Amino acid sequence: MTLDIMVCALVLVAVQLRISASLLSVRGRIILSVVVFVWSVLPFPWGLAPWVISYLAGFSITSGLLAMLAIQHRIAGHYWLPLKQLRGACLMLVLMALWFYPMSLGSSYADPYALGFGNFGFSTVLLLVGLLAWVLRAYATCLILVAAQLAFGADLLASDNLWDYLIDPWLVLWAAGWLIRDRLLQARAMPAPASSAANNQSSAPADKADGLSAGQ
């Protein structure tokens, strides 16, 4: 079983847990997750993961890490990682994709995808960013950058480009969707503006005075 199959299996389990979150109990979700994982890692043509990879291409190391985090969240009911750090990691992925994908598709003469073929300078910059993230206690960002570099150095995925270890289109879509949902939840949880409360309080005495004058 290759790491590509393992990462894809984790992503499929995370998707299954998201779908069944409101339909099954925790025990039922765990049992179904085991079934989906075993089915996914079976060899072709019986396994689900080989079919998914053949149609959607492989997933990145980052997808596997965030899938494990999502699995933990759906089973335990809370994120092991603080939301602030997950927010920062998703923002980094989206910003990286906004720079990488347009340029790789021909919006510029520069080709950032070529940097992924073992470019020493590019790898050094990523490691420095990971070190900065560690100093700033952005541990999720640091883990993503370091894990992708280590997996690339060990040639664990089918791809020979570092970018494919860092990001993939499906991961970027998920990160963007998660950030939008997180922003909506934050806006919904915000208290009512203080000015509205003050206006209501100031209008109460006036209404009382009007009532008294009307009674007289």
Order of alpha helices (4+ residues) and beta strands (2+ residues): alpha-alpha-alpha-alpha-alpha-alpha-alpha-alpha-alpha-alpha
